Amino acid sequence: MILNGRDVKIGACLYAGDMDSMVRFYRDILGFHTEWDGGDFAEFETASGALSLWLYSRKQFVKAIGESYVPPKGINQTFEVALWLPSFADVDKEYERLSTLGVRFPAGEPITYDFGIRNFYVADPEGNLLEIGSMSET
């Protein structure tokens, strides 16, 4: 089986209604590098390599599939993108950094759960959830 996960790279694409706003958030606020040219597609470099996170114009996507788009209201609760940091201290540092940049934290400050994860959530400009967390105290 080819799609068993061992040799497959997985990427996540967020469909963006406002490419400018979304690229600024992921590039300028979260710090992901992109060579975005202002078009309908933006690829971001992450530690996982190329095509692990990208944005695509929702307007172009709905044309491609021939469907209309019905946006969720408020926070998009149909999925999340998880960003895992090395330690609990890194989670706290990133929360403090993002707090100074005016981002939305739908669930508030970082929480440590009894099952061993410390995390918090950020909503991007279009209401998509990002979980920023760690599974390591040190």
N, C-alpha and C positions, 0 to 999 in steps of 0.2 A: 504494500500500500504506500503510495507516495504522500498522501496527506495525513501522515501519522504524527506530525509535529516535530519529528527529530530533524528533518532537513528543510522545514518550511519556515520562512520568515513571515511573521504576522504584522500587519499594519492596521492602523485605525484611521478612518477618514471621517471628518466632520463636514457636513454640508453647511455652507455659510451663506446667509442671506446678504450680509454686508462684508465683503472680502476685506476692505480696508480696516474696518473695526476689528475683525477677527484676527487678521495678520498682525496688527499692532499689539493686540493682547498677547498672542502666543510668542511674538518676537520681542517686543519691548518690555512687557510685564513679566512673562515667564522666562524669557531669555533664550528661547530656541532660535538657532541660526537658520535663516532661509535666504535663498537667492531670488525671492519673489520678484517678478517683473511687472506686477500690477494687473495681471490677467486673472483668469478664472480658476487657476490652480496654484497652490502654494505647498511646497514640500519643506518639511523641517528636519534638520539633523538632530538625532538624539544618540545616546550611547548605544542604542540597539542598531544603529546604522540607518542608511537611506530608506525612505518610504516606511518608516515606522509610525509617523504621524504626518498627516497632510490635510489640507482644506481644499474643497472643491465647491465652486459656485452652485448653490441650490438651484438657481434659475437654469443653469446649463444642464444640471442633472435631471430635473423634471422633464426637460425637453428630450433628453436622451432616452428616458424610460416611458415617455408618453403618459405620465400621470400628473395629477395636480397635487400640490403640497398643502397640507393642513398643519400649521405649526402648533406645538404644544403651548399652553398658556403658562407663563411663569417659568419655573424650573423644569427642565426636560427630565422626567423621571423614567425614561425608557432605557437608559444606559449611563455608564460613567466611563471615564478614562482614568486609570490609576497610574500615578507616578510614585514609584517606590524609592525612598531615600535610604542611605546607609544606616542611620540611627535615629532614635527618638529625639536626640538633641538637634539633629538636622531638620527634623519636622518642625520643632519649635523655632529654630532660626528662620526657616522659610516662612512660617506664619508671621513672624515679626516683620520680615522684609516686605511681604505682600500687604501687611496691615498699613504700611506707610504709602502704598500705591493706590489705595481706594478700591480694591477688589471686593466682591461680595462673598461673604462666608455664610452660606445658608444654614449651617448647623452650629455656627459659633467657633469657639476656640478649640485647639487640639484636645482630643480625649484619648486616654489609654484604656482599652477594653481588657476585660479579664481573660480573653482568648489570645492576648499577646500582640495586639496591633495598636499603634498610636497614630491617629490621623486627624485630618480636618478636610472640609470640602470647600472648593472654590467654584463659583459659577462664572463661566465666560460671558462675554457681552450678549450672547444669544440664549443664555440659560442652560447650556450644557454643563454637566457636573464633572469636576476633576477631583478625584480623591488623592490627597497628598499624604503619604504615610510611610511607616517603617514597621518592620517586624523584629527589630533588634534594639535592645536597650542601650547597647554600646556600639 
